[in-house]
Amino acid sequence: MSPPEQNGWIEAVVAEYERPLTRYALHMLGDVERARDVVQDVFLRCLAQDRDKLSLNLRAWLYTVCRNRVLDILRKESRMRTSDESGLLALKGNEPPPEQGVQQKEVLGRALQMLAALPQRQQEVLRLKFQDGLSYKEIAAVTTHSVSYVGVLLHEGMKTLRTRLAPLGPEA
């Protein structure tokens, strides 16, 4: 592949996946700058791979490499950090109309707090499914859990969130 073709391809990959991968890494690292560094490393590794092999399951490959890089960092530091909620809101995108903004931010804040109270495995699969739109099979590939266990984690997490969100009313 010629360099101009390679550049166009990687630019398209970065345009599509930079935000969701940064958000995913941010949830695990709790630091926007470190999350961006991880994502940059993921794209550098992507450039070193055979594009034809990657195209078969690019999204799962990107998330897997991102997750593994984050886990390496966390192991090296030997501690976990909580998510930077202001960073999460900045990466959220698609802002609601001003009249809905305050209420939705309050509900989002409560939902993020409740999500953060779930076990780490449930948090991760819920974020991959609902924030990043990965399929059960892709989530299984990223997390190295079986597809059926991904389903169990999603079901248990959603059940817990529904129970906790019910007292907030139908707008939550």
KAPEPE-V358740 format. One record per run of one state. SS is the DSSP state (H for helix, E for strand, - for the rest). FROM is the first residue (numbers start at 1). TO is the last residue. If there is no record, write none. Layout:
ss: <SS & SS>
from: <FROM & FROM>
to: <TO & TO>
//
This chain:
ss: <- & H & - & H & - & H & - & H & - & H & - & H & - & H & - & H & - & H & ->
from: <1 & 3 & 30 & 32 & 48 & 51 & 55 & 58 & 78 & 85 & 92 & 98 & 117 & 120 & 132 & 136 & 144 & 147 & 167>
to: <2 & 29 & 31 & 47 & 50 & 54 & 57 & 77 & 84 & 91 & 97 & 116 & 119 & 131 & 135 & 143 & 146 & 166 & 172>
//
